[in-house]
Amino acid sequence: MKVPINVEVNGVKRDAEVEPRKLLVQFLRENLGLTGTHVGCDTTNCGACAVLLDGKAVKSCSVFAVQADGRRVTTIERIGTAEELHPIQLAFWEKHGLQCGFCTPGMIISTHFLLQQNPDPSEEEIRKALSGNLCRCTGYTKIIESVKYAAKLSKKGAAPIRRQQRRVSKTPYKKPSESTHAL
């Protein structure tokens, strides 16, 4: 038996019928095609599925879609785009706070929530805010630096950055010649 729900997702009202036990992360990915919200563990351990539910960061694998009925959901797709980076995304880009990128949407959502609550967090507060997000690639140093830089950008009132405005290295990549390789 399906249950009707009405949820605002990324500013758009969505009506749907869902199975009562369908998770919010499944609804977002399967019903709405919003695949930026990742499924990492299905056990609420990794935070890759983090979204904002009525402005609060939650793990969408721990919420049923029916629990979102009448509420607002914001996914990574609303935070910024490849063409127009949110200052948090720019900070992660410039400070190398991502590697494979799998955990990045959840990290950015959690950072967004943190900076809304506390625009000038200490390192300890950043670590606590991100404690529910796992990254299997890094030692978190670059992620912490990225969040600090995002806070700095936010304090300056940085607006979304268009792709062509990003800083790009002016030194082109040169493939090392064989004669420069040490044996």
N, C-alpha and C positions, 0 to 999 in steps of 0.2 A: 504494500500500500504506500503510495507516494503522498507527500505532504506539500501543500503549496507554501512558498516563501516569497517574500519581497525584501530584497536587500539592495542597498546602494553600494555599488562597487566602483571605486575610482571616479565617483561623482555621477554615475549613471544608475538609475533605478533598474533593477533586474527582477523580473518575475520568473519563477521556476517551480517545478515540482521535483522533489528529491526524496530518495529513500530516507527514512528517519535516522539511519545510522551512517549516512554518507558524511565523511569528514569535510570540513571547510576547505582544506587543501585540495581534496579531490574535486569538489564543486568548482573551485577556481580554475583548476587545470583542465579537468575533463569537460565540464559544462560550458565554461566561459573562455577556454583557450588561453588563460593567463598563466603561461608556463614559467614566468620569472620566479614564482614561488616554488621552491624546490622541495622534493620529498627526499629527505636524507635518511631518516631512521625509523619513522613511524612510531617512535616511543617517547617523544618529547625531550630527547637528549641533545640533539644537535643544533636546533634553532634555524636550520636552513629554510624552514617553512614560515618564518615569522612574517606577520602582517600587522597592520594597525586595525584594531576593532574598536570603533568609536574613539579613535585617537590613542588607544593604549596598545603597546606591543604585546602580541600573543603568539603562541605557536599554533598555527592553524591545523596541525595534526592532532591537537588536543581539544578541538572545538568541532561540534557537529554543525553542518550547514544550517539545520533548523534553528540552532541557537543564534544564528546571525540574522534571523528574520526580524525585519524592522530596524536593522542597525546599519552602520556605515563601515565598510571594509576598504582599506587602502593597501594596495600591493606595490611592489617595487616598480611596476609599470607606471604608476602615478608619480613616483618620486622624481623620475627623470627619464630621459631617453638617450639613445646613442648619439643623437643629433644635438640634444640640449641637456647637458649634464647638470644635475643638482650639485650645489657646492660640496655636499658630502661625497658624492660620486667622484667629483674632481679631486677631493682630498685623498680618497683611496687610490685614485689613478696616480697622482703626483707623488705620493709618499709610499707607493708600492705596497699598499695594504691588501693586496690580493695576489694570488698565484693562479690556482686552477680556476677560481671564480665561483666554485660551487656554493661556498658558504656566504659569498659576498652579498647577495640580496638580503639574507637574514641579518648580517652584520650591519648593513646600511639601514634597514628598518629599525633595528635596535638602537643604532646611533641617532637616528632621526628622533625617536622617542626620548632618548636621554637628553639630547640638546634642547628639546622642547621643554623638558622639566628643569634642566640645569644647563644654562648656556656656557658655563665656565667650569666644567667638571675637573676634579683632580684625577691623577692617574689611578688612584685607588677606586674612585667613583666610576671611572671608565671600566676598569676591570670588573667591578661588581655588576655594572649594567650589561656587560657582554658575557658574563659568566655562564649564561644559558646557551651560548653560541659556540660551537666547536669548529675549529679549522684544523684540518688534518695535514695541511701543507706547511704552515708557518709556526714560528715560536711566539706569535702574537706581537712581537716588538713593533713591526711595521703597521699592524692594525691599530695599536695604541697610538702610534705617531700620527696615523691617518685621522683618528678621532680628534686628537688634540688640534691638528691642522684644520679640520672641519669646524671645530668650535671657534677657532681664530677667524676663519672665513665668514662664519655666521655672524660673529660680533661685528665684522666690518660691513655686514649687510650685503654680502655677495649675492648676486642674482644668478639664475641658471646661466651656464656658460655654453655658448654655441660651439659646435665641434671645431670650426675653423679658428676659433679664438684660443684653443688649447696650445700650450707651449709644446713645441716639437723640436727635437734636437736638430741643430743645423749641420751637424757633422754626419754625413752619409755613412752608412755601414760599408766597411771595406773588408772583403774576404782576405784573411791572411794568406800571403804567398807561401808556397811550400818551403822556401828557403828560410822563413822565419820560425818554423817549427823546431823546437828542441827535441833531440832524440834521447 
